[in-house]
Amino acid sequence: MRLVLNGLDVEQLQQLSAQVQADPEAARSLNRWTARVRWLGGFKGRAYIRNHSFVVDEPADLVGQDEAPNAVEYVLGALGACLTVGFVLNATKRGIPLRNLEIALEGEIDNILTFLGLSQEGHPGYREIIVKAYVDADADEETLRAIWEETVVTSPVGNTLARPVTLRPELRRATAA
């Protein structure tokens, strides 16, 4: 019987780690991710990622239909999800069972008026994101803090938000089918 800790197959996790340590090229395919978003009218769109999809919309006070989170809310959700995965991974690697984990996030946009084309001051992105982890586990405070610090430092989404990323926007004319 396989050992499952925090919902993860420990042997499978160890095998993945051993495989990429022995052959770092094996991890190359894990570095590339793709998504497509199709406009659905108004401010609504549907994102397609692997075999999954989700709707994106603006709240009513930003002229949307409020049928789904907006893109900047999904950024917070993506960061929270990434930190959750990282914390579970790092706790599991240390053999620490988790009873509960919740990540609470709050972000503040620098100046929404720049997005609306009404100001040249500041920028339309997040100025600050506050992240709080609430953990219930059989581990001392020092161990939990070490897991949290490792999680934050190694978070792909956290690093994407905290570091400059090269955006290469391209425009292609598409003809209606």
OpenMM code with the backbone's topology and positions (N, CA, C; nanometers):
from openmm import Vec3, app, unit

residues = "MET ARG LEU VAL LEU ASN GLY LEU ASP VAL GLU GLN LEU GLN GLN LEU SER ALA GLN VAL GLN ALA ASP PRO GLU ALA ALA ARG SER LEU ASN ARG TRP THR ALA ARG VAL ARG TRP LEU GLY GLY PHE LYS GLY ARG ALA TYR ILE ARG ASN HIS SER PHE VAL VAL ASP GLU PRO ALA ASP LEU VAL GLY GLN ASP GLU ALA PRO ASN ALA VAL GLU TYR VAL LEU GLY ALA LEU GLY ALA CYS LEU THR VAL GLY PHE VAL LEU ASN ALA THR LYS ARG GLY ILE PRO LEU ARG ASN LEU GLU ILE ALA LEU GLU GLY GLU ILE ASP ASN ILE LEU THR PHE LEU GLY LEU SER GLN GLU GLY HIS PRO GLY TYR ARG GLU ILE ILE VAL LYS ALA TYR VAL ASP ALA ASP ALA ASP GLU GLU THR LEU ARG ALA ILE TRP GLU GLU THR VAL VAL THR SER PRO VAL GLY ASN THR LEU ALA ARG PRO VAL THR LEU ARG PRO GLU LEU ARG ARG ALA THR ALA ALA".split()
positions = [
    Vec3(0.0837, -0.1174, 0.0000),
    Vec3(0.0000, 0.0000, 0.0000),
    Vec3(0.0889, 0.1247, 0.0000),
    Vec3(0.0535, 0.2199, -0.0847),
    Vec3(0.1338, 0.3406, -0.1004),
    Vec3(0.1029, 0.4391, 0.0108),
    Vec3(0.2068, 0.5095, 0.0543),
    Vec3(0.1915, 0.6113, 0.1574),
    Vec3(0.1362, 0.7387, 0.0937),
    Vec3(0.0249, 0.7865, 0.1469),
    Vec3(-0.0351, 0.9119, 0.1027),
    Vec3(-0.0287, 1.0077, 0.2207),
    Vec3(0.0296, 1.1249, 0.1977),
    Vec3(0.0402, 1.2270, 0.3017),
    Vec3(-0.0096, 1.3581, 0.2425),
    Vec3(-0.1015, 1.4218, 0.3094),
    Vec3(-0.1601, 1.5480, 0.2637),
    Vec3(-0.2228, 1.5354, 0.1256),
    Vec3(-0.2727, 1.4151, 0.0957),
    Vec3(-0.3370, 1.3916, -0.0333),
    Vec3(-0.2400, 1.3639, -0.1467),
    Vec3(-0.1116, 1.3510, -0.1162),
    Vec3(-0.0099, 1.3262, -0.2185),
    Vec3(0.0476, 1.1864, -0.2031),
    Vec3(0.0715, 1.1204, -0.3141),
    Vec3(0.1388, 0.9916, -0.3173),
    Vec3(0.2873, 1.0196, -0.2965),
    Vec3(0.3377, 0.9884, -0.1780),
    Vec3(0.4758, 1.0213, -0.1404),
    Vec3(0.5762, 0.9522, -0.2316),
    Vec3(0.5519, 0.8268, -0.2659),
    Vec3(0.6441, 0.7543, -0.3536),
    Vec3(0.6498, 0.8196, -0.4921),
    Vec3(0.5357, 0.8579, -0.5442),
    Vec3(0.5314, 0.9236, -0.6754),
    Vec3(0.6058, 1.0580, -0.6710),
    Vec3(0.5893, 1.1313, -0.5615),
    Vec3(0.6601, 1.2581, -0.5446),
    Vec3(0.8114, 1.2351, -0.5380),
    Vec3(0.8521, 1.1336, -0.4668),
    Vec3(0.9951, 1.1000, -0.4567),
    Vec3(1.0505, 1.0565, -0.5914),
    Vec3(0.9727, 0.9781, -0.6673),
    Vec3(1.0162, 0.9337, -0.7999),
    Vec3(1.0343, 1.0522, -0.8946),
    Vec3(0.9405, 1.1476, -0.8903),
    Vec3(0.9530, 1.2673, -0.9740),
    Vec3(1.0797, 1.3440, -0.9376),
    Vec3(1.1032, 1.3636, -0.8091),
    Vec3(1.2233, 1.4347, -0.7640),
    Vec3(1.3505, 1.3632, -0.8086),
    Vec3(1.3540, 1.2326, -0.7912),
    Vec3(1.4722, 1.1542, -0.8302),
    Vec3(1.4937, 1.1611, -0.9811),
    Vec3(1.3849, 1.1534, -1.0578),
    Vec3(1.3956, 1.1568, -1.2042),
    Vec3(1.4549, 1.2884, -1.2526),
    Vec3(1.4065, 1.3999, -1.2021),
    Vec3(1.4572, 1.5278, -1.2521),
    Vec3(1.5935, 1.5621, -1.1940),
    Vec3(1.6277, 1.5064, -1.0778),
    Vec3(1.7628, 1.5258, -1.0254),
    Vec3(1.8633, 1.4482, -1.1101),
    Vec3(1.8274, 1.3272, -1.1486),
    Vec3(1.9159, 1.2439, -1.2301),
    Vec3(1.9256, 1.2954, -1.3729),
    Vec3(1.8178, 1.3512, -1.4250),
    Vec3(1.8141, 1.3997, -1.5626),
    Vec3(1.7368, 1.5315, -1.5684),
    Vec3(1.8044, 1.6443, -1.5437),
    Vec3(1.7369, 1.7739, -1.5437),
    Vec3(1.6630, 1.8038, -1.6744),
    Vec3(1.7059, 1.7439, -1.7860),
    Vec3(1.6354, 1.7631, -1.9136),
    Vec3(1.4929, 1.7075, -1.9076),
    Vec3(1.4706, 1.6104, -1.8208),
    Vec3(1.3374, 1.5518, -1.8070),
    Vec3(1.2367, 1.6543, -1.7564),
    Vec3(1.2842, 1.7589, -1.6903),
    Vec3(1.1956, 1.8631, -1.6373),
    Vec3(1.1659, 1.9714, -1.7406),
    Vec3(1.2332, 1.9690, -1.8544),
    Vec3(1.2175, 2.0746, -1.9548),
    Vec3(1.0719, 2.0963, -1.9948),
    Vec3(0.9978, 1.9883, -2.0144),
    Vec3(0.8579, 2.0015, -2.0563),
    Vec3(0.7710, 2.0628, -1.9461),
    Vec3(0.8175, 2.0584, -1.8230),
    Vec3(0.7413, 2.1153, -1.7118),
    Vec3(0.7581, 2.2676, -1.7026),
    Vec3(0.8432, 2.3248, -1.7868),
    Vec3(0.8686, 2.4688, -1.7841),
    Vec3(0.7742, 2.5493, -1.8726),
    Vec3(0.7072, 2.4876, -1.9667),
    Vec3(0.6238, 2.5612, -2.0637),
    Vec3(0.4766, 2.5391, -2.0342),
    Vec3(0.4024, 2.6501, -2.0307),
    Vec3(0.2587, 2.6477, -2.0043),
    Vec3(0.1894, 2.7328, -2.1087),
    Vec3(0.0683, 2.6990, -2.1435),
    Vec3(-0.0050, 2.7748, -2.2446),
    Vec3(-0.1482, 2.7999, -2.1992),
    Vec3(-0.2069, 2.9033, -2.2568),
    Vec3(-0.3475, 2.9354, -2.2326),
    Vec3(-0.3995, 3.0131, -2.3523),
    Vec3(-0.5303, 3.0075, -2.3721),
    Vec3(-0.5986, 3.0890, -2.4737),
    Vec3(-0.7201, 3.1491, -2.4055),
    Vec3(-0.7560, 3.2700, -2.4471),
    Vec3(-0.8767, 3.3336, -2.3957),
    Vec3(-0.9590, 3.3807, -2.5150),
    Vec3(-1.0852, 3.3415, -2.5166),
    Vec3(-1.1764, 3.3791, -2.6242),
    Vec3(-1.2788, 3.4774, -2.5690),
    Vec3(-1.2957, 3.5875, -2.6397),
    Vec3(-1.3910, 3.6909, -2.6016),
    Vec3(-1.5327, 3.6391, -2.6179),
    Vec3(-1.6174, 3.6646, -2.5181),
    Vec3(-1.7564, 3.6193, -2.5209),
    Vec3(-1.8556, 3.7353, -2.5314),
    Vec3(-1.8053, 3.8571, -2.5463),
    Vec3(-1.8918, 3.9746, -2.5524),
    Vec3(-1.8802, 4.0554, -2.4246),
    Vec3(-1.9040, 4.1840, -2.4351),
    Vec3(-1.8866, 4.2706, -2.3187),
    Vec3(-1.7445, 4.2590, -2.2681),
    Vec3(-1.7304, 4.2485, -2.1390),
    Vec3(-1.5980, 4.2294, -2.0792),
    Vec3(-1.5737, 4.0845, -2.0398),
    Vec3(-1.6525, 3.9935, -2.0933),
    Vec3(-1.6442, 3.8531, -2.0542),
    Vec3(-1.5613, 3.7735, -2.1540),
    Vec3(-1.4854, 3.6786, -2.1031),
    Vec3(-1.4075, 3.5876, -2.1867),
    Vec3(-1.4004, 3.4511, -2.1208),
    Vec3(-1.3593, 3.3530, -2.1978),
    Vec3(-1.3378, 3.2185, -2.1440),
    Vec3(-1.1938, 3.1805, -2.1692),
    Vec3(-1.1252, 3.1430, -2.0611),
    Vec3(-0.9867, 3.0981, -2.0700),
    Vec3(-0.9850, 2.9466, -2.0861),
    Vec3(-0.8982, 2.8995, -2.1744),
    Vec3(-0.8822, 2.7561, -2.1996),
    Vec3(-0.7392, 2.7174, -2.1642),
    Vec3(-0.7285, 2.6216, -2.0723),
    Vec3(-0.5976, 2.5773, -2.0260),
    Vec3(-0.6013, 2.4250, -2.0143),
    Vec3(-0.5166, 2.3578, -2.0916),
    Vec3(-0.5191, 2.2115, -2.1011),
    Vec3(-0.6613, 2.1661, -2.1297),
    Vec3(-0.7206, 2.0810, -2.0470),
    Vec3(-0.8579, 2.0347, -2.0676),
    Vec3(-0.9571, 2.1079, -1.9777),
    Vec3(-0.9208, 2.2282, -1.9360),
    Vec3(-1.0024, 2.3053, -1.8427),
    Vec3(-1.0376, 2.4400, -1.9043),
    Vec3(-1.1440, 2.4987, -1.8526),
    Vec3(-1.1774, 2.6347, -1.8934),
    Vec3(-1.2450, 2.7057, -1.7776),
    Vec3(-1.2378, 2.8382, -1.7812),
    Vec3(-1.3064, 2.9192, -1.6808),
    Vec3(-1.3401, 3.0542, -1.7414),
    Vec3(-1.4445, 3.1150, -1.6867),
    Vec3(-1.4930, 3.2441, -1.7353),
    Vec3(-1.4257, 3.3560, -1.6569),
    Vec3(-1.4002, 3.4659, -1.7261),
    Vec3(-1.3464, 3.5875, -1.6660),
    Vec3(-1.4441, 3.6994, -1.6994),
    Vec3(-1.4795, 3.7802, -1.6025),
    Vec3(-1.5714, 3.8919, -1.6240),
    Vec3(-1.5364, 4.0025, -1.5261),
    Vec3(-1.5859, 4.1200, -1.5513),
    Vec3(-1.5654, 4.2333, -1.4621),
    Vec3(-1.6852, 4.2473, -1.3693),
    Vec3(-1.6631, 4.3053, -1.2514),
    Vec3(-1.7771, 4.3321, -1.1634),
    Vec3(-1.8667, 4.4402, -1.2243),
    Vec3(-1.9893, 4.4465, -1.1752),
    Vec3(-2.0871, 4.5420, -1.2288),
    Vec3(-2.0381, 4.6867, -1.2172),
    Vec3(-1.9657, 4.7193, -1.1100),
    Vec3(-1.9198, 4.8579, -1.0967),
    Vec3(-1.8082, 4.8933, -1.1952),
    Vec3(-1.7584, 4.7941, -1.2699),
    Vec3(-1.6648, 4.8202, -1.3802),
    Vec3(-1.7291, 4.7819, -1.5139),
    Vec3(-1.8611, 4.7883, -1.5204),
    Vec3(-1.9420, 4.7699, -1.6406),
    Vec3(-1.9452, 4.6254, -1.6896),
    Vec3(-1.9109, 4.5314, -1.6055),
    Vec3(-1.9226, 4.3911, -1.6415),
    Vec3(-2.0557, 4.3349, -1.5965),
    Vec3(-2.0734, 4.2065, -1.6189),
    Vec3(-2.1953, 4.1372, -1.5759),
    Vec3(-2.1765, 4.0663, -1.4415),
    Vec3(-2.0550, 4.0710, -1.3878),
    Vec3(-2.0217, 4.0097, -1.2590),
    Vec3(-2.0559, 3.8611, -1.2553),
    Vec3(-2.0289, 3.7907, -1.3675),
    Vec3(-2.0573, 3.6476, -1.3753),
    Vec3(-1.9381, 3.5608, -1.3353),
    Vec3(-1.8234, 3.6250, -1.3105),
    Vec3(-1.7037, 3.5507, -1.2730),
    Vec3(-1.6016, 3.6506, -1.2187),
    Vec3(-1.4944, 3.6007, -1.1551),
    Vec3(-1.3877, 3.6917, -1.1129),
    Vec3(-1.3256, 3.7619, -1.2337),
    Vec3(-1.2641, 3.8776, -1.2083),
    Vec3(-1.1926, 3.9444, -1.3175),
    Vec3(-1.0468, 3.8988, -1.3175),
    Vec3(-0.9719, 3.9460, -1.4149),
    Vec3(-0.8343, 3.8983, -1.4336),
    Vec3(-0.7454, 3.9259, -1.3130),
    Vec3(-0.7563, 4.0455, -1.2527),
    Vec3(-0.6693, 4.0746, -1.1386),
    Vec3(-0.7082, 3.9913, -1.0169),
    Vec3(-0.8361, 3.9524, -1.0062),
    Vec3(-0.8761, 3.8613, -0.8989),
    Vec3(-0.8205, 3.7216, -0.9248),
    Vec3(-0.8188, 3.6804, -1.0508),
    Vec3(-0.7578, 3.5508, -1.0828),
    Vec3(-0.6077, 3.5517, -1.0530),
    Vec3(-0.5424, 3.6666, -1.0675),
    Vec3(-0.4005, 3.6758, -1.0304),
    Vec3(-0.3849, 3.6446, -0.8816),
    Vec3(-0.4714, 3.7045, -0.7981),
    Vec3(-0.4653, 3.6740, -0.6550),
    Vec3(-0.4925, 3.5254, -0.6314),
    Vec3(-0.5936, 3.4719, -0.6989),
    Vec3(-0.6249, 3.3302, -0.6846),
    Vec3(-0.5109, 3.2410, -0.7302),
    Vec3(-0.4465, 3.2798, -0.8404),
    Vec3(-0.3336, 3.2008, -0.8916),
    Vec3(-0.2178, 3.2022, -0.7926),
    Vec3(-0.1897, 3.3189, -0.7343),
    Vec3(-0.0824, 3.3266, -0.6349),
    Vec3(-0.1183, 3.2425, -0.5129),
    Vec3(-0.2418, 3.2548, -0.4641),
    Vec3(-0.2838, 3.1754, -0.3490),
    Vec3(-0.2783, 3.0266, -0.3764),
    Vec3(-0.3218, 2.9863, -0.4958),
    Vec3(-0.3175, 2.8448, -0.5324),
    Vec3(-0.1743, 2.7948, -0.5404),
    Vec3(-0.0869, 2.8753, -0.5992),
    Vec3(0.0542, 2.8359, -0.6112),
    Vec3(0.1183, 2.8210, -0.4731),
    Vec3(0.0892, 2.9142, -0.3840),
    Vec3(0.1449, 2.9063, -0.2485),
    Vec3(0.0865, 2.7874, -0.1722),
    Vec3(-0.0391, 2.7545, -0.1972),
    Vec3(-0.0994, 2.6371, -0.1347),
    Vec3(-0.0282, 2.5101, -0.1808),
    Vec3(-0.0100, 2.4971, -0.3114),
    Vec3(0.0598, 2.3798, -0.3661),
    Vec3(0.2014, 2.3719, -0.3090),
    Vec3(0.2698, 2.4845, -0.3059),
    Vec3(0.4062, 2.4854, -0.2536),
    Vec3(0.4130, 2.4478, -0.1068),
    Vec3(0.3202, 2.4993, -0.0278),
    Vec3(0.3213, 2.4669, 0.1149),
    Vec3(0.2943, 2.3182, 0.1369),
    Vec3(0.1961, 2.2648, 0.0663),
    Vec3(0.1657, 2.1217, 0.0787),
    Vec3(0.2868, 2.0383, 0.0344),
    Vec3(0.3490, 2.0766, -0.0764),
    Vec3(0.4683, 2.0067, -0.1240),
    Vec3(0.5782, 2.0080, -0.0187),
    Vec3(0.6090, 2.1266, 0.0334),
    Vec3(0.7202, 2.1392, 0.1283),
    Vec3(0.6909, 2.0720, 0.2622),
    Vec3(0.5653, 2.0754, 0.3074),
    Vec3(0.5293, 2.0045, 0.4304),
    Vec3(0.5382, 1.8533, 0.4086),
    Vec3(0.4899, 1.8077, 0.2936),
    Vec3(0.4918, 1.6648, 0.2637),
    Vec3(0.6355, 1.6141, 0.2529),
    Vec3(0.7230, 1.6910, 0.1882),
    Vec3(0.8639, 1.6501, 0.1786),
    Vec3(0.9261, 1.6348, 0.3165),
    Vec3(0.8784, 1.7108, 0.4142),
    Vec3(0.9308, 1.7026, 0.5510),
    Vec3(0.8534, 1.6012, 0.6360),
    Vec3(0.7519, 1.5368, 0.5773),
    Vec3(0.6745, 1.4374, 0.6506),
    Vec3(0.5758, 1.4969, 0.7495),
    Vec3(0.5359, 1.6209, 0.7282),
    Vec3(0.4449, 1.6885, 0.8208),
    Vec3(0.3020, 1.6823, 0.7681),
    Vec3(0.2124, 1.6166, 0.8406),
    Vec3(0.0717, 1.6143, 0.7984),
    Vec3(0.0036, 1.7473, 0.8293),
    Vec3(-0.0755, 1.7933, 0.7350),
    Vec3(-0.1519, 1.9166, 0.7521),
    Vec3(-0.2968, 1.8822, 0.7818),
    Vec3(-0.3551, 1.9531, 0.8770),
    Vec3(-0.4984, 1.9378, 0.9032),
    Vec3(-0.5779, 2.0437, 0.8276),
    Vec3(-0.5201, 2.1618, 0.8157),
    Vec3(-0.5896, 2.2702, 0.7469),
    Vec3(-0.4872, 2.3723, 0.6993),
    Vec3(-0.5166, 2.4325, 0.5837),
    Vec3(-0.4312, 2.5366, 0.5275),
    Vec3(-0.5206, 2.6326, 0.4506),
    Vec3(-0.5057, 2.7589, 0.4778),
    Vec3(-0.5785, 2.8607, 0.4030),
    Vec3(-0.4843, 2.9772, 0.3765),
    Vec3(-0.4874, 3.0268, 0.2549),
    Vec3(-0.4073, 3.1423, 0.2157),
    Vec3(-0.5048, 3.2559, 0.1865),
    Vec3(-0.4902, 3.3672, 0.2573),
    Vec3(-0.5753, 3.4849, 0.2355),
    Vec3(-0.4912, 3.5920, 0.1673),
    Vec3(-0.5458, 3.6504, 0.0594),
    Vec3(-0.4715, 3.7493, -0.0186),
    Vec3(-0.5539, 3.8755, -0.0366),
    Vec3(-0.4843, 3.9874, -0.0384),
    Vec3(-0.5476, 4.1158, -0.0644),
    Vec3(-0.4488, 4.1996, -0.1452),
    Vec3(-0.4957, 4.2524, -0.2565),
    Vec3(-0.4080, 4.3322, -0.3410),
    Vec3(-0.4661, 4.4694, -0.3651),
    Vec3(-0.3772, 4.5652, -0.3872),
    Vec3(-0.4208, 4.7000, -0.4204),
    Vec3(-0.3557, 4.7434, -0.5513),
    Vec3(-0.4427, 4.7816, -0.6455),
    Vec3(-0.3963, 4.8318, -0.7751),
    Vec3(-0.3351, 4.9696, -0.7537),
    Vec3(-0.2281, 4.9986, -0.8246),
    Vec3(-0.1614, 5.1279, -0.8099),
    Vec3(-0.2531, 5.2423, -0.8523),
    Vec3(-0.3081, 5.2353, -0.9748),
    Vec3(-0.3972, 5.3421, -1.0212),
    Vec3(-0.4875, 5.2877, -1.1319),
    Vec3(-0.6104, 5.2527, -1.0954),
    Vec3(-0.7051, 5.1979, -1.1928),
    Vec3(-0.7337, 5.2966, -1.3052),
    Vec3(-0.7137, 5.4261, -1.2805),
    Vec3(-0.7411, 5.5270, -1.3835),
    Vec3(-0.6491, 5.5111, -1.5045),
    Vec3(-0.5296, 5.4558, -1.4847),
    Vec3(-0.4411, 5.4344, -1.5999),
    Vec3(-0.4979, 5.3257, -1.6907),
    Vec3(-0.5575, 5.2215, -1.6326),
    Vec3(-0.6224, 5.1175, -1.7119),
    Vec3(-0.7385, 5.1751, -1.7920),
    Vec3(-0.8134, 5.2658, -1.7305),
    Vec3(-0.9294, 5.3263, -1.7957),
    Vec3(-0.8911, 5.4361, -1.8953),
    Vec3(-0.7598, 5.4647, -1.9067),
    Vec3(-0.7140, 5.5665, -2.0000),
    Vec3(-0.7412, 5.7081, -1.9518),
    Vec3(-0.7587, 5.7262, -1.8215),
    Vec3(-0.7924, 5.8568, -1.7664),
    Vec3(-0.6780, 5.9221, -1.6897),
    Vec3(-0.5641, 5.8557, -1.6853),
    Vec3(-0.4493, 5.9099, -1.6125),
    Vec3(-0.3209, 5.8525, -1.6703),
    Vec3(-0.2148, 5.9293, -1.6598),
    Vec3(-0.0816, 5.8821, -1.6986),
    Vec3(0.0032, 5.8531, -1.5751),
    Vec3(-0.0521, 5.8768, -1.4574),
    Vec3(0.0231, 5.8593, -1.3330),
    Vec3(0.0184, 5.7146, -1.2858),
    Vec3(0.1303, 5.6658, -1.2365),
    Vec3(0.1358, 5.5311, -1.1825),
    Vec3(0.1197, 5.4259, -1.2901),
    Vec3(0.0686, 5.3111, -1.2508),
    Vec3(0.0493, 5.1992, -1.3437),
    Vec3(-0.0767, 5.1240, -1.3043),
    Vec3(-0.1301, 5.0418, -1.3958),
    Vec3(-0.2551, 4.9721, -1.3684),
    Vec3(-0.2383, 4.8371, -1.2973),
    Vec3(-0.1176, 4.8030, -1.2583),
    Vec3(-0.0950, 4.6740, -1.1928),
    Vec3(-0.0970, 4.6850, -1.0418),
    Vec3(-0.0824, 4.5695, -0.9776),
    Vec3(-0.0792, 4.5681, -0.8322),
    Vec3(0.0414, 4.6445, -0.7800),
    Vec3(0.0182, 4.7244, -0.6787),
    Vec3(0.1250, 4.7955, -0.6069),
    Vec3(0.1756, 4.7069, -0.4944),
    Vec3(0.0810, 4.6345, -0.4329),
    Vec3(0.1156, 4.5517, -0.3179),
    Vec3(0.0149, 4.4379, -0.3071),
    Vec3(0.0644, 4.3215, -0.2687),
    Vec3(-0.0219, 4.2074, -0.2392),
    Vec3(0.0179, 4.1573, -0.1007),
    Vec3(-0.0800, 4.1508, -0.0132),
    Vec3(-0.0581, 4.0992, 0.1221),
    Vec3(-0.1062, 3.9546, 0.1234),
    Vec3(-0.0205, 3.8651, 0.1714),
    Vec3(-0.0520, 3.7225, 0.1735),
    Vec3(-0.0343, 3.6716, 0.3156),
    Vec3(-0.1385, 3.6066, 0.3666),
    Vec3(-0.1339, 3.5493, 0.5013),
    Vec3(-0.1671, 3.4010, 0.4917),
    Vec3(-0.0843, 3.3195, 0.5555),
    Vec3(-0.1087, 3.1756, 0.5593),
    Vec3(-0.1583, 3.1371, 0.6973),
    Vec3(-0.2657, 3.0601, 0.6995),
    Vec3(-0.3216, 3.0074, 0.8231),
    Vec3(-0.3052, 2.8554, 0.8166),
    Vec3(-0.2286, 2.7994, 0.9106),
    Vec3(-0.1911, 2.6583, 0.9050),
    Vec3(-0.2252, 2.5885, 1.0359),
    Vec3(-0.2804, 2.4693, 1.0230),
    Vec3(-0.3031, 2.3822, 1.1378),
    Vec3(-0.2287, 2.2525, 1.1079),
    Vec3(-0.1208, 2.2286, 1.1837),
    Vec3(-0.0375, 2.1103, 1.1607),
    Vec3(0.0374, 2.0755, 1.2889),
    Vec3(0.0781, 1.9510, 1.2977),
    Vec3(0.1599, 1.9075, 1.4110),
    Vec3(0.3057, 1.9375, 1.3809),
    Vec3(0.3408, 2.0640, 1.3966),
    Vec3(0.4790, 2.1068, 1.3771),
    Vec3(0.4982, 2.2334, 1.4585),
    Vec3(0.6213, 2.2561, 1.5018),
    Vec3(0.6463, 2.3772, 1.5800),
    Vec3(0.6486, 2.5005, 1.4893),
    Vec3(0.6403, 2.6151, 1.5527),
    Vec3(0.6340, 2.7430, 1.4814),
    Vec3(0.7552, 2.7626, 1.3897),
    Vec3(0.8721, 2.7268, 1.4357),
    Vec3(0.9951, 2.7443, 1.3566),
    Vec3(0.9901, 2.6601, 1.2280),
    Vec3(0.9429, 2.5376, 1.2377),
    Vec3(0.9327, 2.4502, 1.1204),
    Vec3(0.8311, 2.5052, 1.0215),
    Vec3(0.7153, 2.5480, 1.0727),
    Vec3(0.6132, 2.6038, 0.9847),
    Vec3(0.6629, 2.7309, 0.9155),
    Vec3(0.7353, 2.8147, 0.9884),
    Vec3(0.7914, 2.9361, 0.9271),
    Vec3(0.8930, 2.9008, 0.8187),
    Vec3(0.9748, 2.7988, 0.8419),
    Vec3(1.0732, 2.7554, 0.7419),
    Vec3(1.0025, 2.7041, 0.6165),
    Vec3(0.8954, 2.6280, 0.6358),
    Vec3(0.8178, 2.5785, 0.5211),
    Vec3(0.7575, 2.6961, 0.4454),
    Vec3(0.7013, 2.7936, 0.5176),
    Vec3(0.6390, 2.9099, 0.4540),
    Vec3(0.7433, 2.9914, 0.3769),
    Vec3(0.8588, 3.0143, 0.4371),
    Vec3(0.9647, 3.0909, 0.3694),
    Vec3(1.0110, 3.0202, 0.2424),
    Vec3(1.0311, 2.8886, 0.2496),
    Vec3(1.0708, 2.8134, 0.1303),
    Vec3(0.9611, 2.8199, 0.0244),
    Vec3(0.8365, 2.8111, 0.0676),
    Vec3(0.7230, 2.8175, -0.0241),
    Vec3(0.7204, 2.9504, -0.0985),
    Vec3(0.7353, 3.0593, -0.0259),
    Vec3(0.7304, 3.1929, -0.0878),
    Vec3(0.8473, 3.2107, -0.1851),
    Vec3(0.9668, 3.1707, -0.1439),
    Vec3(1.0862, 3.1885, -0.2273),
    Vec3(1.0798, 3.1053, -0.3552),
    Vec3(1.0173, 2.9875, -0.3487),
    Vec3(1.0168, 2.8976, -0.4643),
    Vec3(0.8860, 2.9016, -0.5441),
    Vec3(0.7965, 2.9932, -0.5127),
    Vec3(0.6683, 3.0009, -0.5827),
    Vec3(0.6846, 3.0533, -0.7250),
    Vec3(0.6480, 2.9739, -0.8270),
    Vec3(0.6559, 3.0243, -0.9641),
    Vec3(0.5685, 3.1480, -0.9877),
    Vec3(0.4478, 3.1483, -0.9340),
    Vec3(0.3604, 3.2649, -0.9538),
    Vec3(0.4131, 3.3833, -0.8736),
    Vec3(0.4559, 3.3593, -0.7519),
    Vec3(0.5135, 3.4674, -0.6707),
    Vec3(0.6346, 3.5296, -0.7380),
    Vec3(0.7214, 3.4469, -0.7922),
    Vec3(0.8387, 3.4979, -0.8623),
    Vec3(0.7999, 3.5722, -0.9888),
    Vec3(0.6973, 3.5249, -1.0583),
    Vec3(0.6501, 3.5930, -1.1786),
    Vec3(0.6015, 3.7335, -1.1447),
    Vec3(0.5316, 3.7462, -1.0331),
    Vec3(0.4800, 3.8769, -0.9928),
    Vec3(0.5900, 3.9688, -0.9384),
    Vec3(0.6893, 3.9124, -0.8728),
    Vec3(0.7911, 3.9934, -0.8059),
    Vec3(0.9092, 4.0308, -0.8946),
    Vec3(0.9233, 3.9672, -1.0092),
    Vec3(1.0386, 3.9919, -1.0968),
    Vec3(0.9922, 4.0443, -1.2321),
    Vec3(1.0785, 4.1173, -1.2982),
    Vec3(1.0425, 4.1603, -1.4340),
    Vec3(1.0272, 4.0381, -1.5262),
    Vec3(0.9249, 4.0413, -1.6085),
    Vec3(0.8987, 3.9347, -1.7051),
    Vec3(0.8936, 3.9990, -1.8433),
    Vec3(0.9564, 3.9374, -1.9390),
    Vec3(0.9511, 3.9885, -2.0754),
    Vec3(0.8165, 3.9527, -2.1369),
    Vec3(0.7407, 4.0539, -2.1762),
    Vec3(0.6164, 4.0325, -2.2504),
    Vec3(0.6455, 4.0621, -2.3963),
    Vec3(0.6085, 3.9722, -2.4844),
    Vec3(0.6293, 3.9921, -2.6278),
    Vec3(0.4940, 3.9942, -2.6978),
    Vec3(0.4231, 4.1058, -2.6888),
    Vec3(0.2907, 4.1115, -2.7512),
    Vec3(0.2996, 4.1141, -2.9035),
    Vec3(0.2131, 4.0382, -2.9677),
    Vec3(0.2032, 4.0350, -3.1136),
    Vec3(0.0568, 4.0511, -3.1492),
    Vec3(0.0295, 4.1134, -3.2621),
    Vec3(-0.1075, 4.1264, -3.3100),
    Vec3(-0.1159, 4.0597, -3.4455),
    Vec3(-0.2140, 3.9750, -3.4627),
    Vec3(-0.2366, 3.9078, -3.5897),
    Vec3(-0.3819, 3.9296, -3.6285),
    Vec3(-0.4062, 3.9620, -3.7527),
    Vec3(-0.5425, 3.9787, -3.8002),
    Vec3(-0.6049, 3.8405, -3.8202),
    Vec3(-0.7237, 3.8245, -3.7636),
    Vec3(-0.7977, 3.6997, -3.7806),
    Vec3(-0.9231, 3.7303, -3.8606),
    Vec3(-0.9570, 3.6413, -3.9485),
    Vec3(-1.0778, 3.6615, -4.0277),
    Vec3(-1.1914, 3.5823, -3.9657),
    Vec3(-1.3094, 3.6378, -3.9689),
    Vec3(-1.4270, 3.5708, -3.9122),
    Vec3(-1.4562, 3.4443, -3.9918),
    Vec3(-1.4867, 3.3392, -3.9215),
    Vec3(-1.5136, 3.2093, -3.9869),
    Vec3(-1.6568, 3.2020, -4.0342),
] * unit.nanometer
topology = app.Topology()
chain = topology.addChain("A")
for resn in residues:
    res = topology.addResidue(resn, chain)
    for name in ("N", "CA", "C"):
        topology.addAtom(name, app.Element.getBySymbol(name[0]), res)
